[in-house]
Amino acid sequence: MRQRSSELESIEAKIRTLTPREREVLSHVVAGRLNKQIAGDLGTVEKTIKVHRSRMMEKLGVRTVADLVRLAEKAQISK
């Protein structure tokens, strides 16, 4: 139980380092949206989404979308 709460605290601390836009991109990526779709939804270009996505994944310490989804599930980030 204690290990789980410290893991959750660690994840939440990482999420707090994200910019508001990176958090927005995070929720879209977890929902399975493509960069092009996210860009359309947020009114920006695909290249910008790629930059946000890259920085977000680096800050969260994940390398794959699957790892990102698992992390988001642990933090109860909705899709």
N, C-alpha and C positions, 0 to 999 in steps of 0.2 A: 504494500500500500504506500509506504513512504517513498519507495523507489519510483512508483508511478507518479506520485505528486511532484517529485523533483524533476522527472522527465517532462511533465506537463509544464512546470514552471520554466524549464529551459526552452521549450518550444514557444511558449508565450513571450518570453524575453526576445527570442529571435524575431517573432512576428512584430513586436513593437518597434524593431529597427526599420521596418518597411515604411516607405513613403505611402501616403494615401493612394496614389496611383498604382503603386506596386501591389497594394492590398486588393485593389479593384481587379487588376490583372490576375492575381492569385485566385480569386473567386471564379473568374471566367475559365482559367486553365483547369481548375478542379472540376468544373462543370463539363469539361471535355470540348471546349470551344477551340477552334483553330485561330492562329494569329490573325489571319485575314478577317475572320468573323469578329474577333475582339476589337480589332482596329475599326471596323464598321460601326460596332456598337458604341465605342468610345469617341468616335469622330476624329480619329488620327490615322496615321499611316502604319503599315505593317512593320516597317523597320523600327519605329518607335516602340511598338509592342515587343519586338524581339529584344530590344535593349532593356526594357522594364523587366521582361521575363528572365533574362539572363542575370540581371542584378538581384532580382528577387530570389532566384534559386541559389545564387552564390551566398546571399545573406542567410538563407535558411539552411545552408549546408547540404543541399540535395542535388543529385546529378540527373535523376530521371523524373519523368512526370509521375510514374508509379510511386516513387518515394515521396514526391510532393503530395500526392493524394493521401497516402498513409499518414503523413505528418498532419495534414489538414483534418483528417478524421479524428486523430488523437486530440487535436485542439478544438474539435467540434466546429470547424468552419463549414458553413453550409454551401451547398452547390448552387 
